[in-house]
Amino acid sequence: MVTTAEERAPVPTSEGTWQPKIVAFLCNWCSYTGADLAGISRIQWDPSVAIVRVMCSGRMDPTFVVKAFELGADGVIIAGCHPGDCHYQEGNYKALRRVHLLRRLLDGFGIDPKRLRLAWVSASEGDRWAETADEMTRQIRALGPMKVGS
């Protein structure tokens, strides 16, 4: 999918201030359920974070992260089960290795590796999910909008 420069431009709010776009890839079994628990418990997190459910953080194709940045994301979160608790036994360890490689790749592209975060969130940690989303949003606001093509 090809995007125009206007689609990748920073999104101003009604007050005219920039709001980040953050894409969060959450594993189905723990992190997504933790985010769901946060919602059910009425724990709020920053609405700049858009959630994409994946079956396992270890099944996260690295091209999804690159594509998210290409399509205008200012930051990406990958969240999975705590190490040792993966429903697919070693998926979260695969995710950890991939994130280390992705950070080096992003740095090579001129993208600050701090724009990619890996988090471990269990199904019972709705508050942890909300804290992770809010912390990432604060960090991305401090970094500012992505500079596409610079």
C-alpha positions as CSV (number, residue, x, y, z in Angstrom):
1,M,0.0,0.0,0.0
2,V,1.4,3.4,-1.0
3,T,0.8,6.4,1.1
4,T,1.0,10.0,0.2
5,A,3.1,12.6,2.2
6,E,-0.2,14.1,3.5
7,E,-1.1,10.7,5.0
8,R,2.3,10.4,6.7
9,A,2.2,14.0,8.0
10,P,1.8,14.5,11.8
11,V,-1.8,14.6,12.9
12,P,-2.8,17.8,14.6
13,T,-5.5,17.7,17.3
14,S,-8.4,20.2,17.4
15,E,-6.0,22.4,19.5
16,G,-3.4,22.2,16.8
17,T,-0.9,20.2,18.7
18,W,0.7,17.1,17.3
19,Q,-0.5,13.7,18.6
20,P,1.7,10.6,18.0
21,K,0.6,7.5,16.2
22,I,1.7,4.3,18.0
23,V,0.9,0.8,16.8
24,A,0.9,-2.0,19.4
25,F,1.2,-5.6,18.3
26,L,-0.2,-7.7,21.3
27,C,-0.1,-11.5,21.6
28,N,-3.6,-13.0,21.7
29,W,-3.1,-15.0,24.9
30,C,-1.6,-12.6,27.4
31,S,-1.0,-9.0,26.3
32,Y,-4.2,-8.6,24.3
33,T,-6.1,-10.1,27.2
34,G,-4.3,-7.7,29.6
35,A,-5.4,-4.8,27.4
36,D,-8.9,-6.1,27.4
37,L,-8.8,-6.4,31.2
38,A,-7.7,-2.8,31.4
39,G,-10.7,-1.8,29.3
40,I,-13.1,-3.9,31.3
41,S,-11.6,-2.4,34.5
42,R,-12.0,1.1,33.1
43,I,-8.3,1.7,33.3
44,Q,-7.6,4.3,30.7
45,W,-4.5,4.6,28.5
46,D,-3.5,7.2,25.9
47,P,-5.7,6.9,22.8
48,S,-2.7,7.4,20.5
49,V,-2.0,3.6,20.8
50,A,-3.8,1.5,18.2
51,I,-3.8,-2.3,19.0
52,V,-3.3,-5.1,16.5
53,R,-3.8,-8.6,17.8
54,V,-1.3,-11.3,16.8
55,M,-1.4,-14.9,17.9
56,C,2.1,-14.8,19.4
57,S,4.8,-12.1,19.8
58,G,7.2,-14.7,18.4
59,R,5.1,-14.9,15.2
60,M,5.4,-11.1,14.7
61,D,6.9,-10.7,11.3
62,P,9.6,-8.0,11.5
63,T,8.3,-6.5,8.3
64,F,5.1,-5.6,10.2
65,V,7.2,-3.2,12.3
66,V,9.0,-1.7,9.3
67,K,5.6,-1.3,7.5
68,A,4.1,0.4,10.5
69,F,6.8,3.0,10.4
70,E,6.5,3.3,6.6
71,L,2.8,4.0,6.9
72,G,3.3,6.8,9.4
73,A,3.6,5.2,12.9
74,D,5.7,7.3,15.3
75,G,6.3,4.3,17.6
76,V,5.7,0.6,17.8
77,I,5.1,-1.6,20.8
78,I,5.4,-5.4,20.7
79,A,3.9,-7.1,23.8
80,G,3.9,-10.7,24.7
81,C,3.7,-13.2,27.5
82,H,6.3,-13.1,30.2
83,P,9.4,-15.2,29.5
84,G,8.7,-18.8,30.4
85,D,4.9,-18.3,30.2
86,C,4.5,-18.4,26.4
87,H,1.6,-20.5,25.1
88,Y,3.8,-21.5,22.2
89,Q,6.7,-22.3,24.6
90,E,9.4,-20.1,23.1
91,G,7.6,-17.4,21.1
92,N,8.5,-14.6,23.5
93,Y,12.2,-15.5,23.3
94,K,12.0,-15.3,19.5
95,A,10.4,-11.9,19.9
96,L,13.2,-10.8,22.1
97,R,15.8,-11.8,19.6
98,R,13.9,-10.2,16.7
99,V,13.5,-6.9,18.6
100,H,17.2,-6.7,19.2
101,L,17.8,-7.2,15.5
102,L,15.0,-4.8,14.6
103,R,16.5,-2.0,16.7
104,R,19.8,-2.3,14.9
105,L,18.0,-2.3,11.5
106,L,15.9,0.7,12.5
107,D,19.1,2.5,13.6
108,G,20.5,1.8,10.2
109,F,17.4,3.4,8.6
110,G,17.9,6.5,10.7
111,I,15.0,5.7,13.1
112,D,15.7,6.1,16.8
113,P,15.6,2.5,18.3
114,K,13.7,4.0,21.3
115,R,10.7,4.2,19.0
116,L,10.4,0.4,19.3
117,R,9.4,-1.1,22.7
118,L,9.1,-4.7,23.8
119,A,7.0,-5.4,26.9
120,W,5.8,-8.4,28.8
121,V,2.2,-8.2,29.9
122,S,0.2,-11.1,31.3
123,A,-3.6,-11.5,31.0
124,S,-4.0,-10.3,34.6
125,E,-1.9,-7.1,34.2
126,G,-4.3,-4.6,32.8
127,D,-2.7,-1.8,34.8
128,R,0.7,-2.8,33.5
129,W,-0.6,-2.6,29.9
130,A,-2.0,0.9,30.5
131,E,1.3,2.0,32.1
132,T,3.3,0.6,29.1
133,A,1.0,2.4,26.6
134,D,1.2,5.7,28.5
135,E,5.0,5.5,29.0
136,M,5.5,4.8,25.3
137,T,3.3,7.7,24.4
138,R,5.3,10.1,26.7
139,Q,8.5,8.8,25.2
140,I,7.3,9.3,21.6
141,R,6.0,12.8,22.4
142,A,9.5,13.6,23.8
143,L,11.1,12.3,20.6
144,G,8.7,14.2,18.4
145,P,7.2,13.2,15.1
146,M,9.0,10.8,12.7
147,K,10.9,12.6,10.0
148,V,10.0,10.6,6.9
149,G,12.6,10.7,4.2
150,S,15.2,12.7,6.1
